[in-house]
Amino acid sequence: MNRNDELSNKRLNILLISFLMIIIFLVGFILIFISDAYVNSEPWRTLLNILGGFMSISVAASYLYEITIKRIDDLKRRRELAEVVKECTNQTISNSHSYGFVGFNNKLDFKNLFDRLDNNDELLWLDTYAPGHQHWISNMENALLNGAYIKMFVINWQCDNTMHRADELPERYSRNTVKREVEIFYNEMVALASKPSIMGKLEVKLYKDLPGIPMYIVVQNTVPQYAYTSYFLTQATGINFPHLKWEYTQSGMINHLYDHFMAKWKNNSK
């Protein structure tokens, strides 16, 4: 489910709850009116008055709480919970908060990575290539059409580092297989970048120097907000492989990731 679907569901839930509250309020008001106008016998008159008053007053109070105090309480609780989580994590993993370490993901959900991008967000992508990109390329295109920007590094399939990386992977990733898949991936990214509706929003460069680590950094107004990183080991990082998540802190690791990417982008002309 993408962000637009989540917002639509929230609006629908709010409308349904508001409609239900109005119904309860009207029923309470009607009970009070009936008890005063048509019911003279006790205890029914008193009972209807109490029930109607309870329904009307409780709904009004609940509504006022929802639109005033609850939002403040929820925000305060979220902040308190976030501080508790940060403190616990920081105690468990030394200096994790100061470096912006959030936690581990079992794998990187590429579809969600693109669906989360807002208008004018920029995604900085450094990897060799991503096997299985056919499953998420439409999400990537939608993000670009919705106003996101992407700078993407893909390893040059003809360089020695591509062969070294292929040798680290399981047997099914032979040198020829990796070369062919990287070339296909690169050509499809370039083809997407060449579409008139996308042109200028997706930039793709090849590199042949050390890849370092795979990283995906989301930037807003030149400030890195959050990032995912992994390691080049004996599995393809794009397939069911753990990733670390980082968020912005003043002296956090994400700043080093951002500086590394931008320096690499500047040093590779195409």
Secondary structure, 3 states (H helix, E strand, C coil): CCHHHHHHHHHHHHHHHHHHHHHHHHHHHHHHHHHHHCCCCCCHHHHHHHHHHHHHHHHHHHHHHHHCHHHHHHHHHHHHHHHHHHHHHHHHCCCCCCCCEEEEECCCCHHHHHHCCCCCCEEEEECCCCCCHHHCHHHHHHHHHCCCEEEEEEECCCCHHHHHHHHHCCCCCCHHHHHHHHHHHHHHHHHHHCCCCCCCCEEEEEECCCCCCCEEEEEECCEEEEEEECCCCCCCCCCCCCEEEEECCCCCHHHHHHHHHHHHHHHCCC
